[in-house]
């Protein structure tokens, strides 16, 4: 399967605290994907980064190979 969404070294910090640190993953078309983890693990932050509600501190998100967001914005 071809990945539709690629997150590479996705990081989001608030001050000196990491909400998400160097997360790398790919989401494929037609697949059902779940993100699970304990409270404070960065699940909501990951969703907000994918939805472009917030910008990453470092790393990037690509949709179908096109850069959607990066820390350079």
C-alpha positions in Angstrom: 0.0 0.0 0.0 1.1 3.5 -0.7 1.3 5.9 2.3 -1.0 8.9 2.1 0.3 10.7 5.1 3.9 10.7 6.3 5.1 12.2 9.5 8.8 12.5 9.9 10.5 13.3 13.2 7.5 15.2 14.3 8.1 17.2 17.5 6.1 19.7 19.4 7.4 21.5 22.5 5.7 23.9 24.9 8.6 25.7 26.6 11.0 23.1 27.7 8.4 20.3 27.8 7.8 17.8 24.9 4.2 17.1 24.0 5.5 14.9 21.1 9.1 13.9 20.4 10.4 12.7 17.1 7.3 10.7 16.1 7.7 9.1 12.6 4.8 7.2 11.1 3.0 6.6 7.8 -0.8 6.3 7.3 -1.9 4.2 4.3 -5.0 4.6 2.1 -7.7 2.1 2.9 -6.2 1.1 6.3 -7.8 1.7 9.7 -5.3 3.2 12.1 -5.5 3.7 15.8 -3.3 5.8 18.1 -3.3 4.6 21.6 -1.3 5.6 24.7 -1.6 6.8 28.2 -2.8 10.3 29.2 -0.2 12.9 28.2 1.4 10.7 25.5 0.8 13.2 22.7 -2.2 11.7 20.9 -4.1 14.9 20.7 -1.0 16.8 19.8 -0.4 14.4 16.9 -3.9 14.9 15.6 -3.6 18.7 15.9 -0.4 18.6 14.0 -1.9 16.4 11.2 -4.9 18.8 11.0 -2.5 21.8 10.9 -4.2 23.4 13.9 -0.7 23.8 15.3 2.8 23.8 13.7 5.5 21.4 14.6 8.6 22.6 16.6 10.6 20.4 14.3 9.9 17.7 11.7 7.3 17.6 8.9 4.0 16.2 7.6 3.4 15.2 4.0 0.1 14.4 2.3 0.5 12.4 -0.9 4.1 13.4 -1.1 3.5 17.2 -0.8 4.8 19.1 2.2 1.8 20.0 4.3 3.6 21.5 7.4 7.0 21.8 8.7 8.9 23.6 11.4 10.2 26.0 8.7 6.7 27.7 8.3 
